[in-house]
C-alpha cells in the first residue's frame, strides 16, 4: 500500500494497480495499462519485491510437469455429480425437456381448437349422445311447432 498518498482515492487507485500486478507479470495488460503499472512501480519502489516474488512464482509454476487429465475424467465427474445429486443434474431427460416449449404450446392449442369444434358441432353441445329410448315428439307435434322465419 502507498504511504505517500493518504487520500482514500489514492488508496483505491493503489489497490487497483496492485491487483493488476499479476496480469503485468503474465503480459496480458494492454499497452496503456502496462504503462500505468510501470508509472506506479516507479512511484512505489517498495512494490518491486512483490513484483519479483510474482515473477519467481510464475517461473516455478511454469517449470512443473504438465500432465494431461485422464480421458475418462469427464465421465467420472459426471457420474459422481449424478450420484450425489440424485439425478437432478445430468439425469435422463423427460419428453418436455427435449421438445421446445413453443412446439408443445402449438400442439396444445390445436388440441383445444379440435375439442372446441367437436363440442360445437355436437347436437347436444357435449360429447354425450342423446339416448335412443328418449321419447321424441311425434311428426304432428313437430309440425305444430312454429318455425322461425329464415332470412337469407
Secondary structure, 3 states (H helix, E strand, C coil): CCCCCCCHHHHHHHHHHHHCHHHHHHCCCCHHHHHHHHHHHHHCHHHHHHHHHHHHHHHHHHHCCCCCCCCCHHHHHHHHHHHHCCCCCCCCCCHHHHCCHHHHHHHHHHHHHHHHHHHHHCCCCCCCCCCCCCCCCCHHHHHHCCCCCCCC
